[in-house]
Amino acid sequence: MSTVLSWPITALGYRQLPAKNYRHLALGAGSTGVRGAEGRLGEPSEIARAALFLASDDSGLVIGIELSVDGGTAQI
């Protein structure tokens, strides 16, 4: 079994909040710069495409992984 790990996404719940309430998710707490390589919240479709890949025949021998879809945040 494989798993998709995601960075916070721009789901409906986040879109209903004023930007100042969730900006800390895209910025490092106390940081002066953006933490993720992409510097933005993810889109639900980006997470869905990763999950679809793992569920498809294209994933072949990709078994038992944790696929981070997080804009590079896990690498920082």
Predicted model as a PDB file, atoms N, CA, C, CB and O in Angstrom, pLDDT in the B-factor column:
MODEL        1                                                                  
ATOM      1  N   MET A   1       0.839  -1.178   0.000  1.00 88.00           N  
ATOM      2  CA  MET A   1       0.000   0.000   0.000  1.00 88.00           C  
ATOM      3  C   MET A   1       0.885   1.242   0.000  1.00 88.00           C  
ATOM      4  CB  MET A   1      -0.955  -0.002   1.215  1.00 88.00           C  
ATOM      5  O   MET A   1       1.855   1.328   0.752  1.00 88.00           O  
ATOM      6  N   SER A   2       0.542   2.180  -0.836  1.00 93.00           N  
ATOM      7  CA  SER A   2       1.250   3.454  -0.904  1.00 93.00           C  
ATOM      8  C   SER A   2       0.363   4.562  -0.341  1.00 93.00           C  
ATOM      9  CB  SER A   2       1.670   3.776  -2.362  1.00 93.00           C  
ATOM     10  O   SER A   2      -0.856   4.416  -0.246  1.00 93.00           O  
ATOM     11  N   THR A   3       0.990   5.654   0.024  1.00 93.00           N  
ATOM     12  CA  THR A   3       0.287   6.773   0.652  1.00 93.00           C  
ATOM     13  C   THR A   3       0.667   8.084  -0.013  1.00 93.00           C  
ATOM     14  CB  THR A   3       0.595   6.833   2.153  1.00 93.00           C  
ATOM     15  O   THR A   3       1.822   8.283  -0.390  1.00 93.00           O  
ATOM     16  N   VAL A   4      -0.300   8.975  -0.157  1.00 94.00           N  
ATOM     17  CA  VAL A   4      -0.028  10.324  -0.647  1.00 94.00           C  
ATOM     18  C   VAL A   4      -0.030  11.261   0.553  1.00 94.00           C  
ATOM     19  CB  VAL A   4      -1.084  10.773  -1.723  1.00 94.00           C  
ATOM     20  O   VAL A   4      -1.023  11.353   1.275  1.00 94.00           O  
ATOM     21  N   LEU A   5       1.078  11.953   0.762  1.00 91.00           N  
ATOM     22  CA  LEU A   5       1.208  12.940   1.836  1.00 91.00           C  
ATOM     23  C   LEU A   5       1.133  14.313   1.192  1.00 91.00           C  
ATOM     24  CB  LEU A   5       2.553  12.756   2.648  1.00 91.00           C  
ATOM     25  O   LEU A   5       1.859  14.593   0.239  1.00 91.00           O  
ATOM     26  N   SER A   6       0.266  15.166   1.701  1.00 86.00           N  
ATOM     27  CA  SER A   6       0.111  16.466   1.040  1.00 86.00           C  
ATOM     28  C   SER A   6       0.398  17.629   1.968  1.00 86.00           C  
ATOM     29  CB  SER A   6      -1.283  16.602   0.484  1.00 86.00           C  
ATOM     30  O   SER A   6       0.272  17.542   3.190  1.00 86.00           O  
ATOM     31  N   TRP A   7       0.780  18.699   1.345  1.00 76.00           N  
ATOM     32  CA  TRP A   7       0.902  20.016   1.956  1.00 76.00           C  
ATOM     33  C   TRP A   7      -0.508  20.578   2.009  1.00 76.00           C  
ATOM     34  CB  TRP A   7       1.894  20.967   1.153  1.00 76.00           C  
ATOM     35  O   TRP A   7      -1.344  20.129   1.224  1.00 76.00           O  
ATOM     36  N   PRO A   8      -0.831  21.521   2.870  1.00 74.00           N  
ATOM     37  CA  PRO A   8      -2.186  22.097   2.861  1.00 74.00           C  
ATOM     38  C   PRO A   8      -2.586  22.593   1.469  1.00 74.00           C  
ATOM     39  CB  PRO A   8      -2.275  23.254   3.867  1.00 74.00           C  
ATOM     40  O   PRO A   8      -1.770  23.140   0.727  1.00 74.00           O  
ATOM     41  N   ILE A   9      -3.839  22.390   1.143  1.00 78.00           N  
ATOM     42  CA  ILE A   9      -4.339  22.737  -0.184  1.00 78.00           C  
ATOM     43  C   ILE A   9      -5.386  23.837  -0.100  1.00 78.00           C  
ATOM     44  CB  ILE A   9      -4.926  21.505  -0.875  1.00 78.00           C  
ATOM     45  O   ILE A   9      -5.902  24.136   0.977  1.00 78.00           O  
ATOM     46  N   THR A  10      -5.690  24.427  -1.227  1.00 74.00           N  
ATOM     47  CA  THR A  10      -6.673  25.509  -1.300  1.00 74.00           C  
ATOM     48  C   THR A  10      -8.080  24.939  -1.416  1.00 74.00           C  
ATOM     49  CB  THR A  10      -6.372  26.438  -2.493  1.00 74.00           C  
ATOM     50  O   THR A  10      -8.823  25.274  -2.339  1.00 74.00           O  
ATOM     51  N   ALA A  11      -8.433  24.091  -0.486  1.00 72.00           N  
ATOM     52  CA  ALA A  11      -9.774  23.510  -0.469  1.00 72.00           C  
ATOM     53  C   ALA A  11     -10.782  24.570  -0.035  1.00 72.00           C  
ATOM     54  CB  ALA A  11      -9.834  22.279   0.475  1.00 72.00           C  
ATOM     55  O   ALA A  11     -10.406  25.643   0.435  1.00 72.00           O  
ATOM     56  N   LEU A  12     -12.029  24.264  -0.195  1.00 64.00           N  
ATOM     57  CA  LEU A  12     -13.099  25.213   0.091  1.00 64.00           C  
ATOM     58  C   LEU A  12     -12.964  25.831   1.484  1.00 64.00           C  
ATOM     59  CB  LEU A  12     -14.446  24.527  -0.039  1.00 64.00           C  
ATOM     60  O   LEU A  12     -13.184  27.031   1.646  1.00 64.00           O  
ATOM     61  N   GLY A  13     -12.612  25.046   2.470  1.00 65.00           N  
ATOM     62  CA  GLY A  13     -12.472  25.572   3.828  1.00 65.00           C  
ATOM     63  C   GLY A  13     -11.462  26.695   3.932  1.00 65.00           C  
ATOM     64  O   GLY A  13     -11.697  27.674   4.639  1.00 65.00           O  
ATOM     65  N   TYR A  14     -10.328  26.567   3.231  1.00 61.00           N  
ATOM     66  CA  TYR A  14      -9.321  27.623   3.249  1.00 61.00           C  
ATOM     67  C   TYR A  14      -9.783  28.835   2.462  1.00 61.00           C  
ATOM     68  CB  TYR A  14      -8.001  27.110   2.688  1.00 61.00           C  
ATOM     69  O   TYR A  14      -9.514  29.971   2.852  1.00 61.00           O  
ATOM     70  N   ARG A  15     -10.475  28.602   1.359  1.00 59.00           N  
ATOM     71  CA  ARG A  15     -10.924  29.726   0.525  1.00 59.00           C  
ATOM     72  C   ARG A  15     -11.939  30.597   1.244  1.00 59.00           C  
ATOM     73  CB  ARG A  15     -11.525  29.212  -0.773  1.00 59.00           C  
ATOM     74  O   ARG A  15     -12.076  31.774   0.911  1.00 59.00           O  
ATOM     75  N   GLN A  16     -12.647  30.058   2.214  1.00 66.00           N  
ATOM     76  CA  GLN A  16     -13.650  30.833   2.937  1.00 66.00           C  
ATOM     77  C   GLN A  16     -13.040  31.694   4.030  1.00 66.00           C  
ATOM     78  CB  GLN A  16     -14.680  29.912   3.536  1.00 66.00           C  
ATOM     79  O   GLN A  16     -13.710  32.580   4.561  1.00 66.00           O  
ATOM     80  N   LEU A  17     -11.791  31.452   4.372  1.00 63.00           N  
ATOM     81  CA  LEU A  17     -11.118  32.237   5.403  1.00 63.00           C  
ATOM     82  C   LEU A  17     -10.389  33.414   4.777  1.00 63.00           C  
ATOM     83  CB  LEU A  17     -10.137  31.364   6.199  1.00 63.00           C  
ATOM     84  O   LEU A  17      -9.940  33.322   3.635  1.00 63.00           O  
ATOM     85  N   PRO A  18     -10.263  34.521   5.503  1.00 63.00           N  
ATOM     86  CA  PRO A  18      -9.423  35.607   5.001  1.00 63.00           C  
ATOM     87  C   PRO A  18      -7.992  35.096   4.845  1.00 63.00           C  
ATOM     88  CB  PRO A  18      -9.472  36.843   5.956  1.00 63.00           C  
ATOM     89  O   PRO A  18      -7.531  34.290   5.653  1.00 63.00           O  
ATOM     90  N   ALA A  19      -7.297  35.553   3.825  1.00 61.00           N  
ATOM     91  CA  ALA A  19      -5.937  35.085   3.531  1.00 61.00           C  
ATOM     92  C   ALA A  19      -5.018  35.185   4.743  1.00 61.00           C  
ATOM     93  CB  ALA A  19      -5.348  35.882   2.378  1.00 61.00           C  
ATOM     94  O   ALA A  19      -4.142  34.338   4.921  1.00 61.00           O  
ATOM     95  N   LYS A  20      -5.200  36.195   5.571  1.00 61.00           N  
ATOM     96  CA  LYS A  20      -4.310  36.357   6.733  1.00 61.00           C  
ATOM     97  C   LYS A  20      -4.424  35.181   7.700  1.00 61.00           C  
ATOM     98  CB  LYS A  20      -4.630  37.665   7.470  1.00 61.00           C  
ATOM     99  O   LYS A  20      -3.495  34.930   8.467  1.00 61.00           O  
ATOM    100  N   ASN A  21      -5.547  34.453   7.680  1.00 58.00           N  
ATOM    101  CA  ASN A  21      -5.731  33.331   8.593  1.00 58.00           C  
ATOM    102  C   ASN A  21      -4.980  32.077   8.180  1.00 58.00           C  
ATOM    103  CB  ASN A  21      -7.179  33.017   8.710  1.00 58.00           C  
ATOM    104  O   ASN A  21      -4.692  31.237   9.032  1.00 58.00           O  
ATOM    105  N   TYR A  22      -4.656  31.921   6.915  1.00 57.00           N  
ATOM    106  CA  TYR A  22      -3.944  30.716   6.496  1.00 57.00           C  
ATOM    107  C   TYR A  22      -2.608  31.004   5.820  1.00 57.00           C  
ATOM    108  CB  TYR A  22      -4.808  29.923   5.567  1.00 57.00           C  
ATOM    109  O   TYR A  22      -1.947  30.088   5.330  1.00 57.00           O  
ATOM    110  N   ARG A  23      -2.217  32.247   5.793  1.00 57.00           N  
ATOM    111  CA  ARG A  23      -0.947  32.589   5.157  1.00 57.00           C  
ATOM    112  C   ARG A  23       0.229  31.888   5.836  1.00 57.00           C  
ATOM    113  CB  ARG A  23      -0.736  34.099   5.182  1.00 57.00           C  
ATOM    114  O   ARG A  23       1.221  31.569   5.180  1.00 57.00           O  
ATOM    115  N   HIS A  24       0.126  31.646   7.147  1.00 58.00           N  
ATOM    116  CA  HIS A  24       1.216  30.981   7.865  1.00 58.00           C  
ATOM    117  C   HIS A  24       1.462  29.568   7.359  1.00 58.00           C  
ATOM    118  CB  HIS A  24       0.916  30.943   9.349  1.00 58.00           C  
ATOM    119  O   HIS A  24       2.538  29.018   7.591  1.00 58.00           O  
ATOM    120  N   LEU A  25       0.487  28.959   6.671  1.00 56.00           N  
ATOM    121  CA  LEU A  25       0.692  27.617   6.129  1.00 56.00           C  
ATOM    122  C   LEU A  25       1.665  27.641   4.957  1.00 56.00           C  
ATOM    123  CB  LEU A  25      -0.642  27.008   5.690  1.00 56.00           C  
ATOM    124  O   LEU A  25       2.414  26.686   4.752  1.00 56.00           O  
ATOM    125  N   ALA A  26       1.659  28.713   4.198  1.00 54.00           N  
ATOM    126  CA  ALA A  26       2.573  28.829   3.066  1.00 54.00           C  
ATOM    127  C   ALA A  26       3.878  29.494   3.461  1.00 54.00           C  
ATOM    128  CB  ALA A  26       1.921  29.606   1.943  1.00 54.00           C  
ATOM    129  O   ALA A  26       4.867  29.398   2.734  1.00 54.00           O  
ATOM    130  N   LEU A  27       3.897  30.164   4.596  1.00 52.00           N  
ATOM    131  CA  LEU A  27       5.108  30.818   5.086  1.00 52.00           C  
ATOM    132  C   LEU A  27       5.588  30.118   6.337  1.00 52.00           C  
ATOM    133  CB  LEU A  27       4.860  32.314   5.365  1.00 52.00           C  
ATOM    134  O   LEU A  27       4.781  29.617   7.120  1.00 52.00           O  
ATOM    135  N   GLY A  28       6.866  30.079   6.527  1.00 49.00           N  
ATOM    136  CA  GLY A  28       7.403  29.499   7.745  1.00 49.00           C  
ATOM    137  C   GLY A  28       7.080  30.386   8.930  1.00 49.00           C  
ATOM    138  O   GLY A  28       7.199  31.608   8.838  1.00 49.00           O  
ATOM    139  N   ALA A  29       6.679  29.800  10.026  1.00 45.00           N  
ATOM    140  CA  ALA A  29       6.382  30.584  11.229  1.00 45.00           C  
ATOM    141  C   ALA A  29       7.641  31.320  11.655  1.00 45.00           C  
ATOM    142  CB  ALA A  29       5.854  29.676  12.385  1.00 45.00           C  
ATOM    143  O   ALA A  29       8.674  30.696  11.898  1.00 45.00           O  
ATOM    144  N   GLY A  30       7.564  32.612  11.744  1.00 43.00           N  
ATOM    145  CA  GLY A  30       8.712  33.424  12.116  1.00 43.00           C  
ATOM    146  C   GLY A  30       9.734  33.576  10.999  1.00 43.00           C  
ATOM    147  O   GLY A  30      10.804  34.147  11.208  1.00 43.00           O  
ATOM    148  N   SER A  31       9.416  33.077   9.840  1.00 43.00           N  
ATOM    149  CA  SER A  31      10.350  33.129   8.712  1.00 43.00           C  
ATOM    150  C   SER A  31      10.102  34.383   7.882  1.00 43.00           C  
ATOM    151  CB  SER A  31      10.216  31.865   7.829  1.00 43.00           C  
ATOM    152  O   SER A  31       9.016  34.963   7.915  1.00 43.00           O  
ATOM    153  N   THR A  32      11.102  34.780   7.156  1.00 39.00           N  
ATOM    154  CA  THR A  32      10.931  35.932   6.271  1.00 39.00           C  
ATOM    155  C   THR A  32      10.645  35.493   4.849  1.00 39.00           C  
ATOM    156  CB  THR A  32      12.169  36.818   6.301  1.00 39.00           C  
ATOM    157  O   THR A  32      10.357  36.325   3.988  1.00 39.00           O  
ATOM    158  N   GLY A  33      10.720  34.204   4.593  1.00 43.00           N  
ATOM    159  CA  GLY A  33      10.509  33.729   3.231  1.00 43.00           C  
ATOM    160  C   GLY A  33       9.589  32.534   3.175  1.00 43.00           C  
ATOM    161  O   GLY A  33       9.227  31.954   4.199  1.00 43.00           O  
ATOM    162  N   VAL A  34       9.223  32.183   1.979  1.00 43.00           N  
ATOM    163  CA  VAL A  34       8.347  31.046   1.760  1.00 43.00           C  
ATOM    164  C   VAL A  34       9.144  29.765   1.971  1.00 43.00           C  
ATOM    165  CB  VAL A  34       7.724  31.086   0.340  1.00 43.00           C  
ATOM    166  O   VAL A  34      10.279  29.660   1.508  1.00 43.00           O  
ATOM    167  N   ARG A  35       8.567  28.799   2.659  1.00 50.00           N  
ATOM    168  CA  ARG A  35       9.275  27.559   2.976  1.00 50.00           C  
ATOM    169  C   ARG A  35       9.266  26.563   1.823  1.00 50.00           C  
ATOM    170  CB  ARG A  35       8.665  26.919   4.195  1.00 50.00           C  
ATOM    171  O   ARG A  35      10.306  25.984   1.511  1.00 50.00           O  
ATOM    172  N   GLY A  36       8.133  26.353   1.192  1.00 59.00           N  
ATOM    173  CA  GLY A  36       8.063  25.365   0.115  1.00 59.00           C  
ATOM    174  C   GLY A  36       8.724  25.886  -1.147  1.00 59.00           C  
ATOM    175  O   GLY A  36       8.782  27.094  -1.377  1.00 59.00           O  
ATOM    176  N   ALA A  37       9.215  24.983  -1.949  1.00 68.00           N  
ATOM    177  CA  ALA A  37       9.863  25.384  -3.196  1.00 68.00           C  
ATOM    178  C   ALA A  37       8.888  26.113  -4.117  1.00 68.00           C  
ATOM    179  CB  ALA A  37      10.443  24.162  -3.909  1.00 68.00           C  
ATOM    180  O   ALA A  37       9.283  27.036  -4.829  1.00 68.00           O  
ATOM    181  N   GLU A  38       7.639  25.713  -4.106  1.00 72.00           N  
ATOM    182  CA  GLU A  38       6.625  26.360  -4.937  1.00 72.00           C  
ATOM    183  C   GLU A  38       6.123  27.655  -4.301  1.00 72.00           C  
ATOM    184  CB  GLU A  38       5.454  25.410  -5.177  1.00 72.00           C  
ATOM    185  O   GLU A  38       5.682  28.553  -5.017  1.00 72.00           O  
ATOM    186  N   GLY A  39       6.180  27.769  -2.990  1.00 70.00           N  
ATOM    187  CA  GLY A  39       5.773  28.990  -2.313  1.00 70.00           C  
ATOM    188  C   GLY A  39       4.279  29.262  -2.344  1.00 70.00           C  
ATOM    189  O   GLY A  39       3.856  30.418  -2.311  1.00 70.00           O  
ATOM    190  N   ARG A  40       3.481  28.210  -2.407  1.00 74.00           N  
ATOM    191  CA  ARG A  40       2.028  28.386  -2.450  1.00 74.00           C  
ATOM    192  C   ARG A  40       1.347  27.153  -1.890  1.00 74.00           C  
ATOM    193  CB  ARG A  40       1.544  28.661  -3.892  1.00 74.00           C  
ATOM    194  O   ARG A  40       1.966  26.101  -1.736  1.00 74.00           O  
ATOM    195  N   LEU A  41       0.077  27.295  -1.590  1.00 76.00           N  
ATOM    196  CA  LEU A  41      -0.711  26.142  -1.193  1.00 76.00           C  
ATOM    197  C   LEU A  41      -0.998  25.301  -2.428  1.00 76.00           C  
ATOM    198  CB  LEU A  41      -2.027  26.574  -0.493  1.00 76.00           C  
ATOM    199  O   LEU A  41      -1.024  25.820  -3.543  1.00 76.00           O  
ATOM    200  N   GLY A  42      -1.211  24.016  -2.235  1.00 81.00           N  
ATOM    201  CA  GLY A  42      -1.501  23.132  -3.356  1.00 81.00           C  
ATOM    202  C   GLY A  42      -2.947  23.217  -3.791  1.00 81.00           C  
ATOM    203  O   GLY A  42      -3.801  23.739  -3.075  1.00 81.00           O  
ATOM    204  N   GLU A  43      -3.205  22.698  -4.967  1.00 86.00           N  
ATOM    205  CA  GLU A  43      -4.568  22.611  -5.494  1.00 86.00           C  
ATOM    206  C   GLU A  43      -5.068  21.182  -5.299  1.00 86.00           C  
ATOM    207  CB  GLU A  43      -4.623  23.025  -7.006  1.00 86.00           C  
ATOM    208  O   GLU A  43      -4.284  20.240  -5.410  1.00 86.00           O  
ATOM    209  N   PRO A  44      -6.354  21.002  -5.010  1.00 89.00           N  
ATOM    210  CA  PRO A  44      -6.889  19.649  -4.847  1.00 89.00           C  
ATOM    211  C   PRO A  44      -6.599  18.748  -6.051  1.00 89.00           C  
ATOM    212  CB  PRO A  44      -8.385  19.716  -4.613  1.00 89.00           C  
ATOM    213  O   PRO A  44      -6.379  17.549  -5.885  1.00 89.00           O  
ATOM    214  N   SER A  45      -6.597  19.308  -7.241  1.00 92.00           N  
ATOM    215  CA  SER A  45      -6.335  18.507  -8.438  1.00 92.00           C  
ATOM    216  C   SER A  45      -4.911  17.953  -8.461  1.00 92.00           C  
ATOM    217  CB  SER A  45      -6.580  19.340  -9.686  1.00 92.00           C  
ATOM    218  O   SER A  45      -4.669  16.895  -9.043  1.00 92.00           O  
ATOM    219  N   GLU A  46      -3.966  18.659  -7.833  1.00 92.00           N  
ATOM    220  CA  GLU A  46      -2.586  18.172  -7.790  1.00 92.00           C  
ATOM    221  C   GLU A  46      -2.473  16.934  -6.910  1.00 92.00           C  
ATOM    222  CB  GLU A  46      -1.646  19.269  -7.278  1.00 92.00           C  
ATOM    223  O   GLU A  46      -1.740  15.999  -7.232  1.00 92.00           O  
ATOM    224  N   ILE A  47      -3.198  16.934  -5.803  1.00 93.00           N  
ATOM    225  CA  ILE A  47      -3.208  15.766  -4.917  1.00 93.00           C  
ATOM    226  C   ILE A  47      -3.933  14.615  -5.605  1.00 93.00           C  
ATOM    227  CB  ILE A  47      -3.885  16.102  -3.555  1.00 93.00           C  
ATOM    228  O   ILE A  47      -3.498  13.465  -5.530  1.00 93.00           O  
ATOM    229  N   ALA A  48      -5.036  14.928  -6.274  1.00 95.00           N  
ATOM    230  CA  ALA A  48      -5.817  13.897  -6.966  1.00 95.00           C  
ATOM    231  C   ALA A  48      -4.994  13.226  -8.062  1.00 95.00           C  
ATOM    232  CB  ALA A  48      -7.093  14.505  -7.566  1.00 95.00           C  
ATOM    233  O   ALA A  48      -5.067  12.009  -8.227  1.00 95.00           O  
ATOM    234  N   ARG A  49      -4.217  14.000  -8.810  1.00 96.00           N  
ATOM    235  CA  ARG A  49      -3.396  13.401  -9.883  1.00 96.00           C  
ATOM    236  C   ARG A  49      -2.355  12.444  -9.320  1.00 96.00           C  
ATOM    237  CB  ARG A  49      -2.697  14.498 -10.701  1.00 96.00           C  
ATOM    238  O   ARG A  49      -2.068  11.413  -9.929  1.00 96.00           O  
ATOM    239  N   ALA A  50      -1.791  12.772  -8.169  1.00 95.00           N  
ATOM    240  CA  ALA A  50      -0.819  11.870  -7.541  1.00 95.00           C  
ATOM    241  C   ALA A  50      -1.500  10.568  -7.107  1.00 95.00           C  
ATOM    242  CB  ALA A  50      -0.147  12.557  -6.324  1.00 95.00           C  
ATOM    243  O   ALA A  50      -0.955   9.483  -7.306  1.00 95.00           O  
ATOM    244  N   ALA A  51      -2.686  10.682  -6.518  1.00 96.00           N  
ATOM    245  CA  ALA A  51      -3.423   9.496  -6.088  1.00 96.00           C  
ATOM    246  C   ALA A  51      -3.843   8.648  -7.285  1.00 96.00           C  
ATOM    247  CB  ALA A  51      -4.654   9.901  -5.272  1.00 96.00           C  
ATOM    248  O   ALA A  51      -3.772   7.420  -7.233  1.00 96.00           O  
ATOM    249  N   LEU A  52      -4.277   9.296  -8.355  1.00 97.00           N  
ATOM    250  CA  LEU A  52      -4.654   8.565  -9.566  1.00 97.00           C  
ATOM    251  C   LEU A  52      -3.461   7.828 -10.170  1.00 97.00           C  
ATOM    252  CB  LEU A  52      -5.250   9.522 -10.597  1.00 97.00           C  
ATOM    253  O   LEU A  52      -3.601   6.710 -10.664  1.00 97.00           O  
ATOM    254  N   PHE A  53      -2.295   8.455 -10.129  1.00 96.00           N  
ATOM    255  CA  PHE A  53      -1.099   7.784 -10.624  1.00 96.00           C  
ATOM    256  C   PHE A  53      -0.846   6.503  -9.836  1.00 96.00           C  
ATOM    257  CB  PHE A  53       0.121   8.717 -10.537  1.00 96.00           C  
ATOM    258  O   PHE A  53      -0.615   5.448 -10.426  1.00 96.00           O  
ATOM    259  N   LEU A  54      -0.888   6.588  -8.504  1.00 95.00           N  
ATOM    260  CA  LEU A  54      -0.629   5.407  -7.685  1.00 95.00           C  
ATOM    261  C   LEU A  54      -1.664   4.308  -7.909  1.00 95.00           C  
ATOM    262  CB  LEU A  54      -0.599   5.791  -6.220  1.00 95.00           C  
ATOM    263  O   LEU A  54      -1.355   3.124  -7.775  1.00 95.00           O  
ATOM    264  N   ALA A  55      -2.884   4.696  -8.248  1.00 95.00           N  
ATOM    265  CA  ALA A  55      -3.953   3.722  -8.478  1.00 95.00           C  
ATOM    266  C   ALA A  55      -3.938   3.156  -9.893  1.00 95.00           C  
ATOM    267  CB  ALA A  55      -5.295   4.358  -8.205  1.00 95.00           C  
ATOM    268  O   ALA A  55      -4.646   2.191 -10.181  1.00 95.00           O  
ATOM    269  N   SER A  56      -3.146   3.742 -10.770  1.00 96.00           N  
ATOM    270  CA  SER A  56      -3.157   3.341 -12.181  1.00 96.00           C  
ATOM    271  C   SER A  56      -2.114   2.263 -12.469  1.00 96.00           C  
ATOM    272  CB  SER A  56      -2.908   4.556 -13.076  1.00 96.00           C  
ATOM    273  O   SER A  56      -1.236   1.984 -11.652  1.00 96.00           O  
ATOM    274  N   ASP A  57      -2.236   1.668 -13.648  1.00 95.00           N  
ATOM    275  CA  ASP A  57      -1.247   0.702 -14.115  1.00 95.00           C  
ATOM    276  C   ASP A  57       0.099   1.368 -14.378  1.00 95.00           C  
ATOM    277  CB  ASP A  57      -1.742   0.009 -15.380  1.00 95.00           C  
ATOM    278  O   ASP A  57       1.127   0.692 -14.406  1.00 95.00           O  
ATOM    279  N   ASP A  58       0.104   2.689 -14.571  1.00 95.00           N  
ATOM    280  CA  ASP A  58       1.354   3.409 -14.824  1.00 95.00           C  
ATOM    281  C   ASP A  58       2.309   3.358 -13.634  1.00 95.00           C  
ATOM    282  CB  ASP A  58       1.056   4.853 -15.175  1.00 95.00           C  
ATOM    283  O   ASP A  58       3.516   3.529 -13.806  1.00 95.00           O  
ATOM    284  N   SER A  59       1.785   3.127 -12.431  1.00 95.00           N  
ATOM    285  CA  SER A  59       2.650   3.095 -11.254  1.00 95.00           C  
ATOM    286  C   SER A  59       3.465   1.807 -11.177  1.00 95.00           C  
ATOM    287  CB  SER A  59       1.819   3.252  -9.992  1.00 95.00           C  
ATOM    288  O   SER A  59       4.431   1.722 -10.420  1.00 95.00           O  
ATOM    289  N   GLY A  60       3.071   0.805 -11.966  1.00 93.00           N  
ATOM    290  CA  GLY A  60       3.857  -0.427 -12.086  1.00 93.00           C  
ATOM    291  C   GLY A  60       4.407  -0.963 -10.785  1.00 93.00           C  
ATOM    292  O   GLY A  60       3.660  -1.459  -9.941  1.00 93.00           O  
ATOM    293  N   LEU A  61       5.701  -0.865 -10.626  1.00 94.00           N  
ATOM    294  CA  LEU A  61       6.376  -1.412  -9.455  1.00 94.00           C  
ATOM    295  C   LEU A  61       6.523  -0.402  -8.317  1.00 94.00           C  
ATOM    296  CB  LEU A  61       7.731  -1.922  -9.850  1.00 94.00           C  
ATOM    297  O   LEU A  61       7.305  -0.627  -7.393  1.00 94.00           O  
ATOM    298  N   VAL A  62       5.795   0.687  -8.371  1.00 94.00           N  
ATOM    299  CA  VAL A  62       5.816   1.677  -7.289  1.00 94.00           C  
ATOM    300  C   VAL A  62       4.907   1.144  -6.187  1.00 94.00           C  
ATOM    301  CB  VAL A  62       5.349   3.113  -7.789  1.00 94.00           C  
ATOM    302  O   VAL A  62       3.687   1.296  -6.244  1.00 94.00           O  
ATOM    303  N   ILE A  63       5.511   0.525  -5.197  1.00 94.00           N  
ATOM    304  CA  ILE A  63       4.743  -0.165  -4.153  1.00 94.00           C  
ATOM    305  C   ILE A  63       5.276   0.248  -2.783  1.00 94.00           C  
ATOM    306  CB  ILE A  63       4.821  -1.718  -4.330  1.00 94.00           C  
ATOM    307  O   ILE A  63       6.487   0.297  -2.568  1.00 94.00           O  
ATOM    308  N   GLY A  64       4.374   0.540  -1.871  1.00 95.00           N  
ATOM    309  CA  GLY A  64       4.748   0.812  -0.487  1.00 95.00           C  
ATOM    310  C   GLY A  64       5.521   2.092  -0.271  1.00 95.00           C  
ATOM    311  O   GLY A  64       6.429   2.130   0.559  1.00 95.00           O  
ATOM    312  N   ILE A  65       5.179   3.150  -1.002  1.00 95.00           N  
ATOM    313  CA  ILE A  65       5.898   4.422  -0.830  1.00 95.00           C  
ATOM    314  C   ILE A  65       5.011   5.457  -0.150  1.00 95.00           C  
ATOM    315  CB  ILE A  65       6.385   4.959  -2.191  1.00 95.00           C  
ATOM    316  O   ILE A  65       3.790   5.310  -0.094  1.00 95.00           O  
ATOM    317  N   GLU A  66       5.635   6.488   0.355  1.00 94.00           N  
ATOM    318  CA  GLU A  66       4.949   7.688   0.823  1.00 94.00           C  
ATOM    319  C   GLU A  66       5.287   8.776  -0.187  1.00 94.00           C  
ATOM    320  CB  GLU A  66       5.380   8.093   2.306  1.00 94.00           C  
ATOM    321  O   GLU A  66       6.397   9.308  -0.189  1.00 94.00           O  
ATOM    322  N   LEU A  67       4.333   9.100  -1.040  1.00 94.00           N  
ATOM    323  CA  LEU A  67       4.535  10.102  -2.090  1.00 94.00           C  
ATOM    324  C   LEU A  67       4.187  11.483  -1.550  1.00 94.00           C  
ATOM    325  CB  LEU A  67       3.679   9.774  -3.345  1.00 94.00           C  
ATOM    326  O   LEU A  67       3.017  11.787  -1.316  1.00 94.00           O  
ATOM    327  N   SER A  68       5.202  12.319  -1.352  1.00 91.00           N  
ATOM    328  CA  SER A  68       4.985  13.663  -0.827  1.00 91.00           C  
ATOM    329  C   SER A  68       4.617  14.609  -1.960  1.00 91.00           C  
ATOM    330  CB  SER A  68       6.237  14.172  -0.086  1.00 91.00           C  
ATOM    331  O   SER A  68       5.400  14.814  -2.888  1.00 91.00           O  
ATOM    332  N   VAL A  69       3.434  15.179  -1.881  1.00 90.00           N  
ATOM    333  CA  VAL A  69       2.968  16.174  -2.838  1.00 90.00           C  
ATOM    334  C   VAL A  69       2.861  17.463  -2.029  1.00 90.00           C  
ATOM    335  CB  VAL A  69       1.572  15.763  -3.531  1.00 90.00           C  
ATOM    336  O   VAL A  69       1.778  17.856  -1.593  1.00 90.00           O  
ATOM    337  N   ASP A  70       4.005  18.108  -1.839  1.00 84.00           N  
ATOM    338  CA  ASP A  70       4.075  19.197  -0.864  1.00 84.00           C  
ATOM    339  C   ASP A  70       4.881  20.406  -1.339  1.00 84.00           C  
ATOM    340  CB  ASP A  70       4.667  18.684   0.408  1.00 84.00           C  
ATOM    341  O   ASP A  70       5.284  21.235  -0.524  1.00 84.00           O  
ATOM    342  N   GLY A  71       5.116  20.514  -2.632  1.00 81.00           N  
ATOM    343  CA  GLY A  71       5.856  21.676  -3.135  1.00 81.00           C  
ATOM    344  C   GLY A  71       7.300  21.726  -2.673  1.00 81.00           C  
ATOM    345  O   GLY A  71       7.901  22.800  -2.667  1.00 81.00           O  
ATOM    346  N   GLY A  72       7.872  20.600  -2.286  1.00 80.00           N  
ATOM    347  CA  GLY A  72       9.270  20.553  -1.853  1.00 80.00           C  
ATOM    348  C   GLY A  72       9.476  20.825  -0.382  1.00 80.00           C  
ATOM    349  O   GLY A  72      10.619  20.857   0.074  1.00 80.00           O  
ATOM    350  N   THR A  73       8.425  21.021   0.372  1.00 76.00           N  
ATOM    351  CA  THR A  73       8.550  21.363   1.793  1.00 76.00           C  
ATOM    352  C   THR A  73       9.280  20.295   2.588  1.00 76.00           C  
ATOM    353  CB  THR A  73       7.183  21.589   2.394  1.00 76.00           C  
ATOM    354  O   THR A  73      10.046  20.617   3.497  1.00 76.00           O  
ATOM    355  N   ALA A  74       9.057  19.036   2.262  1.00 74.00           N  
ATOM    356  CA  ALA A  74       9.706  17.943   2.998  1.00 74.00           C  
ATOM    357  C   ALA A  74      11.223  17.940   2.801  1.00 74.00           C  
ATOM    358  CB  ALA A  74       9.127  16.598   2.557  1.00 74.00           C  
ATOM    359  O   ALA A  74      11.949  17.341   3.594  1.00 74.00           O  
ATOM    360  N   GLN A  75      11.698  18.601   1.759  1.00 73.00           N  
ATOM    361  CA  GLN A  75      13.116  18.629   1.450  1.00 73.00           C  
ATOM    362  C   GLN A  75      13.856  19.779   2.133  1.00 73.00           C  
ATOM    363  CB  GLN A  75      13.303  18.721  -0.032  1.00 73.00           C  
ATOM    364  O   GLN A  75      15.085  19.852   2.104  1.00 73.00           O  
ATOM    365  N   ILE A  76      13.085  20.669   2.743  1.00 66.00           N  
ATOM    366  CA  ILE A  76      13.717  21.858   3.365  1.00 66.00           C  
ATOM    367  C   ILE A  76      14.018  21.590   4.817  1.00 66.00           C  
ATOM    368  CB  ILE A  76      12.810  23.104   3.241  1.00 66.00           C  
ATOM    369  O   ILE A  76      14.547  22.461   5.508  1.00 66.00           O  
TER     370      ILE A  76                                                      
ENDMDL                                                                          
END                                                                             
